[in-house]
Amino acid sequence: MKFDILTLFPGLFETFRREGILGRAVQQDLVTIDVHDLRRWSGNRWGQVDDEPYGGGAGMVLQAPPVLEAVNEIVSTGDDPPVTVVLSPRGRVFDQAFADELRQKGRLLLLCGRYEGFDERVSEILRPVELSLGDFILGGGEVPAMAVIETVSRLVPGVVGDPQSVVEDSFTNQLLDYPCYTRPAEVEGRTVPEVLRSGNHAKIRRWRLERSVEATVTRRPDLIKKSWGNYPKEIRKLIRRYDPDLAESLE
Ligand SMILES: C[S@@+](CC[C@H](N)C(=O)[O-])C[C@H]1O[C@@H](n2cnc3c(N)ncnc32)[C@H](O)[C@@H]1O
């Protein structure tokens, strides 16, 4: 999987791409991350790439020409042209299914906005995928780009040591994750559920599934509504047990 990032703050990605699971994936060439400084394409000696908005108002807007030139040059490098992704609060909200789709593209070019964002003609001309991290406003597209890179990279075979942990993650099964415990067995009088220490794998699996469904029903009924049609029988039965009204409204 290859990521190209176009940003005004390339330094933000230096530690990010060296540490942890992602750092190891980069070292093993499972993931490639190339960071490009938008100011390289400014066309002036001050490196300026923004200007005042037409029509007035607060803030500055990133100009289209340097972005378009940068994208043209980056797209022409390497064998597979990337899918261009603009990080924008106006985009489709990122989730695990979206990450899965992006993983299948193989190469992504992530455009990180700053200030008031990009001149609209960047989107009109490039017709990119527009991706939002959620309904809030960050100062720039770099943090959303990092969220995309981490999430998509975890789906690349070999990046996460134990593939089972990716399968069991929250959202992969359209359920929240079950609670986890580790040593010590007792903390401030609170003990680990007995079943987890029983060694009975069938019972442990069942307990974890029940806790996953229970957590999703109570914390994220919206997820249950969205995914009802995709749940297997066993899960629907548990949903009926934890919230019969919710289940009835979806039958
Ligand atoms: C301060 S924001 C611009 C906000 C813009 N004026 C608006 O209200 O939509 C600057 C940049 O941060 C990034 N950004 C901010 N919030 C984001 C979000 N929720 N998802 C994705 N990108 C975001 C985008 O790249 C955006 O161009």
The ligand as a Tripos MOL2 file, in Angstrom:
@<TRIPOS>MOLECULE
LIG
   27    29     1     0     0
SMALL
NO_CHARGES

@<TRIPOS>ATOM
      1 C1         -9.9730   24.8820    9.5100 C.3       1 LIG1
      2 S1        -10.3550   23.6130    8.3800 S.3       1 LIG1
      3 C2        -11.3610   24.4130    7.1890 C.3       1 LIG1
      4 C3        -12.7480   24.4180    7.6090 C.3       1 LIG1
      5 C4        -13.7160   24.9620    6.5710 C.3       1 LIG1
      6 N1        -13.7420   26.3660    6.6140 N.3       1 LIG1
      7 C5        -15.0980   24.4100    6.8630 C.2       1 LIG1
      8 O1        -15.7990   24.9330    7.7000 O.co2     1 LIG1
      9 O2        -15.4290   23.3730    6.2520 O.co2     1 LIG1
     10 C6         -8.8580   23.4090    7.4990 C.3       1 LIG1
     11 C7         -8.6380   22.0440    6.9080 C.3       1 LIG1
     12 O3         -8.6400   21.0720    7.9340 O.3       1 LIG1
     13 C8         -9.0820   19.8370    7.4150 C.3       1 LIG1
     14 N2        -10.1890   19.3800    8.2600 N.ar      1 LIG1
     15 C9        -10.7570   20.0440    9.2890 C.ar      1 LIG1
     16 N3        -11.7190   19.3130    9.8570 N.ar      1 LIG1
     17 C10       -11.7820   18.1490    9.1950 C.ar      1 LIG1
     18 C11       -12.5890   16.9840    9.2980 C.ar      1 LIG1
     19 N4        -13.5500   16.8670   10.2050 N.pl3     1 LIG1
     20 N5        -12.3560   15.9810    8.4270 N.ar      1 LIG1
     21 C12       -11.4050   16.0770    7.4810 C.ar      1 LIG1
     22 N6        -10.6160   17.1660    7.3250 N.ar      1 LIG1
     23 C13       -10.7910   18.1810    8.1610 C.ar      1 LIG1
     24 C14        -9.4820   20.0640    5.9700 C.3       1 LIG1
     25 O4         -8.4190   19.6400    5.1440 O.3       1 LIG1
     26 C15        -9.6690   21.5730    5.9270 C.3       1 LIG1
     27 O5         -9.4300   22.0790    4.6330 O.3       1 LIG1
@<TRIPOS>BOND
     1     1     2 1
     2     2     3 1
     3     2    10 1
     4     3     4 1
     5     4     5 1
     6     5     6 1
     7     5     7 1
     8     7     8 2
     9     7     9 1
    10    10    11 1
    11    11    12 1
    12    11    26 1
    13    12    13 1
    14    13    14 1
    15    13    24 1
    16    14    15 ar
    17    14    23 ar
    18    15    16 ar
    19    16    17 ar
    20    17    18 ar
    21    17    23 ar
    22    18    19 1
    23    18    20 ar
    24    20    21 ar
    25    21    22 ar
    26    22    23 ar
    27    24    25 1
    28    24    26 1
    29    26    27 1
@<TRIPOS>SUBSTRUCTURE
     1 LIG1         1 GROUP 0 **** ****
